[in-house]
């Protein structure tokens, strides 16, 4: 796959993920999740619960994008990037830039103890 086609495919997948994520976040449940996250900042005991809910949203968006329902988008991108997928390598740079406070975010998000299933970044 040539580089320009890989960039276009990565852009298409990234836009799809953003749209699916926006649909979830703009739903009534998503609005409650964002409000709950902001309200929970001063309460340390609630933070793990909110992080679990955010991870479930991430997994849901990954499943909507034909991924494994138990893996996050970042882990899916990291696994495909490790295999050398040009599309995933491009997406990995974008996601790692978004998570600037967590260097190498995508590859650290891989769940190595689980078998891979439904990774379509070829």
CORDA-V644029 format. One record per residue. RES is the residue in one small letter. SS is DSSP state (~ for helix, > for strand, _ for the rest). OMEGA is omega in radians with two decimals (999 if undefined). NEAR is the number of other C-alpha atoms within 8 Angstrom. Layout:
RES_SS_OMEGA_NEAR, RES_SS_OMEGA_NEAR
This chain:
x___-3.14_4, x___-3.00_5, x_~_-3.11_7, x_~_3.08_6, x_~_3.09_8, x_~_3.09_11, x_~_3.13_10, x_~_3.13_8, x_~_3.11_9, x_~_3.12_12, x_~_3.12_8, x_~_-3.14_8, x_~_-3.13_8, x_~_3.10_9, x_~_3.10_8, x_~_3.13_9, x_~_3.12_11, x_~_3.14_8, x_~_3.12_8, x_~_3.10_10, x_~_3.11_11, x_~_3.12_8, x_~_3.12_8, x_~_-3.07_11, x_~_-3.14_12, x_~_3.05_9, x___3.12_8, x_~_3.11_7, x_~_3.12_9, x_~_3.10_10, x_~_3.08_10, x_~_3.13_8, x_~_3.13_12, x_~_3.12_9, x_~_3.12_8, x_~_3.11_9, x_~_-3.14_10, x_~_-3.14_7, x_~_-3.08_7, x_~_-3.09_11, x___3.14_8, x___-3.06_5, x___-3.06_7, x_~_-3.08_8, x_~_-3.11_5, x_~_-3.06_8, x_~_3.12_11, x_~_3.10_8, x_~_-3.13_7, x_~_3.11_12, x_~_3.09_8, x_~_3.12_8, x_~_3.10_9, x_~_3.13_9, x_~_3.12_9, x_~_3.06_8, x_~_3.11_10, x_~_3.13_11, x_~_3.11_14, x_~_3.11_9, x_~_3.08_13, x_~_3.13_15, x_~_3.09_10, x_~_3.10_8, x___3.07_8, x___3.09_7, x___3.10_13, x___-3.07_12, x___-3.10_9, x___-3.10_5, x___3.11_12, x___3.10_12, x_~_-3.12_10, x_~_3.11_13, x_~_3.11_14, x_~_3.11_13, x_~_-3.14_15, x_~_3.14_15, x_~_3.14_11, x_~_3.11_14, x_~_3.10_13, x_~_3.12_8, x___3.06_6, x___3.12_8, x___-3.14_11, x_~_3.14_10, x_~_-3.12_13, x_~_3.11_14, x_~_3.09_12, x_~_-3.13_10, x_~_3.13_11, x_~_3.12_13, x_~_-3.13_8, x_~_-3.11_8, x_~_3.11_11, x_~_3.08_13, x_~_3.09_7, x_~_3.12_6, x___-3.07_9, x___-3.11_7, x___-3.14_4, x___-3.10_7, x___3.11_7, x___-3.04_7, x_~_-3.03_11, x_~_-3.10_15, x_~_3.08_12, x_~_-3.11_8, x___-3.13_10, x___3.07_12, x___-3.04_7, x___-3.09_5, x___-3.13_4, x___3.13_5, x___-3.13_5, x___-3.12_6, x___3.02_6, x___3.03_7, x___-2.98_9, x___3.08_5, x___-3.10_8, x___999_6
